[in-house]
Amino acid sequence: MSTDTGRTVRLELTILGTASQSPTRDRAQGGYLLQWADERILFDPGEGCQRQLLFAGTSAAQVDRVCITHFHGDHCLGLPGFLQSRALATERRVTIHYPRSGQAYVDHMLAGSAIDFDLRADLMALEPGERLVTPNFDIVAAALQHPVPTIGFRLEGRPARHLIADRLDEEGISGALVADLIDEGVVESPDGDLVELAEVSEVLVGPTMAFVMDTSICEGARELAREVDLLVCESTFLETDADLAEDRGHLTALQAAHLAAESDAGLLVLSHFSNRYPDLAAFESEARSIHSNCVAAADLSCIAIAAAPRP
C-alpha cells in the first residue's frame, strides 16, 4: 500500500462499437477502450475494432492489454486482425485475458491465417474468482450467467494511505518528521509522545471500474459492480422485451439500472444494444428511472470521469 495524497485518477472510456451480435449501418460491433493512467485496455474487440480505433484517434499499437469476456463472435472476432496489425506496428507486447475455458478458441484465432511473424501476445487466461496484480490495478474476474462460459472484469486501483493534515498539526508532526513517520510507521512528537502512522492517516480505496457484458442478473455481476466508479454494462433489450432477455441470457436497460443502483455504482454506461432498436434514447430513459447517473453509449464517443480515492 502506498502513502500519498490520494490523487484523483482520470478514467477515459472510448466506445468503439455498441451493437450486439451484428453491426448495423449506424453501430459497429462492440469494442471498448479504457485509458487508466498510462495504460490502455481494450475490452471485447468485435469485428472491425482496429478500424474503429483509428476513427477514435488511436491505433492498435497503443493498446497494452486486451480483456475478452467470452467467445461469441461479436466479442472476439476482431482479435486476429488487431493483433496482426499491432505486431507490424510496434515491438511492444500485449497481454490478453480471457476465460480459461475458451483456450481452444484463442488458439484457433491466433493460428487462423498465414502469418510468419511473432504476434507479440502474452496469453494470460483467468478463472472466475481469480485476482491478478498488475502495476496500475488489480484485475478481478467473476463468472457471469450466459449460454456459454463468460466472465466479467473488475479493475481496482491501489489503496493508498492518506495523511490527514489536521491530525498531523495536532501532534506537531511536520517537515522531516513526516518523512520519518512514513518510512518508520511511528515517530516521537515534539512533546515526547509516540505517534503511529495509523493515528494521523486513513486508507483510501483506489478507483474502480467494472465491465459486465452478456449476462443475466447474477451474483457475479453484483460482485463486479459493487461500489465501482464506472460500470460498463450490457443492456441488450428494453423492458418490453424482458422475456427475450431472460431467454438469451441478457439484461434489459431497467435490469442494468437496478444492478447499478443496488450495487451503489457510480456512472452506468449502457451498451450492447440489439439491432431491433433504431433509437437508443429509450434505453437511457428507462435506466434513468432507477439510476440517474447513466448514459447510453454512442459509437466513437468518449466518456471521462475523475475517480477520486475515498475512505
Secondary structure as UniProt FT lines:
FT   STRAND          2..4
FT   STRAND          9..17
FT   STRAND          31..36
FT   TURN            37..38
FT   STRAND          39..43
FT   TURN            47..48
FT   HELIX           49..55
FT   TURN            56..57
FT   HELIX           60..62
FT   STRAND          65..67
FT   HELIX           73..75
FT   TURN            76..78
FT   HELIX           79..89
FT   STRAND          94..97
FT   HELIX           100..102
FT   HELIX           103..110
FT   STRAND          121..123
FT   TURN            128..129
FT   STRAND          131..133
FT   STRAND          137..143
FT   STRAND          151..157
FT   STRAND          160..163
FT   HELIX           165..171
FT   HELIX           176..184
FT   STRAND          186..188
FT   TURN            190..191
FT   STRAND          194..196
FT   HELIX           197..200
FT   STRAND          201..205
FT   STRAND          208..212
FT   HELIX           219..225
FT   TURN            226..227
FT   STRAND          230..234
FT   HELIX           239..241
FT   HELIX           242..248
FT   HELIX           253..262
FT   TURN            263..264
FT   STRAND          267..271
FT   TURN            275..276
FT   HELIX           281..288
FT   TURN            289..290
FT   STRAND          294..296
FT   TURN            299..300
FT   STRAND          302..307
//
